[in-house]
């Protein structure tokens, strides 16, 4: 769904990242440029070097000056970040989560649509899997509230709860004591009415736009009644009062995973809190054919960010074995967000046309073929 008015020229920030990131993002850039030209639009790319490699070289993650510049762009295209040489969590929290939180990208959009001739782990019997996970993207257990007590003092632990989100500030502290004295970890989660209401509205609009009459609210309210019971009740209230044509059902996340692997076609729109949405969207990606085709979007009312979901895969970086399809489809999501619907359709049609008409030997390595990242991108590009 588009959230911007069309323009003749767009400025797109790019963080190509690490490993295979620069390789797949290059193919996405080429397809985005070609598709945008179909609607007489041009793209100006603003490149940023940030990622694990930049951190190792410059001891810098993501400066505030760069964030301010990015905020002036029409969108951001992100490649994979991360390296075995950098402790896990440093680039993820310092770049990916920071961008999400600073720009209040409260919607994480993860389509899961099977592709022609791409094998799936569960046979679809000639049908197309077409689902979408709509994940709340700024709250729940990913807020960074908590800490680790090392067991050295008298069993007393205190940590500040201090953060800013779009629309509210949180201030306070968490004080705990344990007996007998032992090390422990605590992570606090939060769902607010603001956070749940706005993601539910987006899920309802998506359900209507897809021509579906029902969505599933995915939680675990029986085990965490305060946190996820609140999420469920708030979502139900929004649906019933603001979108009465949309029906809803609730499903526990564990039951959902069971049903999905038995029938990947069972669900359309899945509305999830942050943690469960992260898990379920990866399951859906696997059921639809793999991470190499999994596109993602982080959408807010300001700068929005688009990214292939796969990792940096340093073991195949530079070998040509990377699959650019997820990055290219993320580019299609970016175009649709900019209001370039015809361009987005052209990219998606080109991907499906390439997979429908090409021999298996010309597929990406991930899909059993022998085409390099550049060759796959070129084959898709010529169909736009």
C-alpha positions, 0 to 999 in steps of 0.5 A, a space after each residue: 500500500 502506497 503512503 506517498 504521493 508520486 514525484 519525478 525524482 526520488 532520493 533513496 539512502 542506501 546501506 549496502 552492508 556486509 558480505 553479500 549485501 553489496 552484491 544483492 543490493 546492486 541488482 536491486 538498484 538496477 531493477 528499481 531504476 529501470 522500473 521507476 523509469 516506466 513511470 518517468 521517475 528517476 532515482 538518486 542514490 545516497 550511499 552510506 558505508 555503515 556495517 560490521 566492516 566499517 565498524 572494524 575499520 573506523 570504530 563507528 556504528 551509525 553517527 547521529 549526523 548520518 541519521 539526520 541525513 537519512 531522514 531527508 531521503 524518500 526511503 532507505 534500502 538496506 543490505 545485510 549487515 554482520 560479520 563473524 569478526 564483530 560480536 553479534 548484536 553490535 551492528 544489529 542493535 546499532 544500525 538495524 534496530 536504531 534506524 527502526 526506533 529513531 524513525 519509528 518504523 512501527 510496521 514490519 511487513 513480511 510477504 510470503 508468496 511462493 514463486 514459480 518453479 521454486 520448490 517448497 518444503 511442503 507440497 502446495 499441489 499447484 496452488 500459490 501460497 500468499 500470506 503476509 506477516 504484519 509485525 509490530 516493530 517497536 515494542 514487546 521484548 525488543 525494546 532493550 529494557 533489562 540487564 544481567 545481574 552477575 551475582 557479586 553483590 547482595 542479591 539486589 539489582 536495579 536498572 533504568 527503564 529509559 527510552 523514546 518511542 514515536 508518540 511517548 517516552 518511558 521513564 522509570 527503573 526496575 528493582 529486584 532482589 533474589 534469595 539465595 543470591 545467584 546470577 540472573 537476567 531480566 528482560 522487560 517487555 511493553 505493549 502500549 495502546 498506541 503501538 497495538 492500535 496503529 499496527 492493527 489499523 494497518 493490518 485491517 487496511 491490508 486485509 481489505 486491500 487484499 480482498 480478504 474478510 478475516 485476519 488472525 491475531 497471533 499471540 500467547 495470551 494463555 501464558 502471558 495474559 498481561 502482555 499478550 492479553 492486552 495486545 489481543 483485547 486492544 486489537 479486537 477493540 480496534 477491529 470491531 469499532 473501526 473495521 467492522 467488515 473485517 473478521 478476526 480470530 485469535 491463535 496461539 503462536 505455537 498452534 499457528 506454527 503447527 498448522 502452518 507446516 501442515 497447511 501453508 495456505 491456511 492463513 492470509 494476514 497474520 497480525 503479530 507482536 514483535 517477538 512472535 512476528 519475527 519468528 513466524 515471518 521466518 517460518 513463512 519465508 521457509 514455507 514459501 521457498 527460502 530466505 533468498 526470496 524473502 523481502 521485508 519492509 520497515 514502515 513508519 510515517 517518516 523514513 521507511 526502510 526496505 531490506 532482504 531478510 537474509 543474513 550477510 552470508 560471508 562464506 559465499 560473499 564474492 563467489 557469485 552464489 548469492 541470490 538477489 531475488 529477495 533484494 529485488 523484491 524488497 525494491 518492489 516493496 520500496 517502489 510501491 511505498 513511493 506510490 509507483 504501483 506500476 513500477 512495483 508490479 513490473 518488478 514482481 512480474 519480471 521475477 515471476 516471468 524469469 522463474 516461469 520461463 527459465 530453465 533450472 540451470 539458469 536459476 540461482 544456486 540457492 534454487 538448484 541452478 548455476 546462475 551467478 548473482 549478476 546473471 540472475 539480476 540481469 535476467 530479471 532486469 531485461 524483463 522489465 
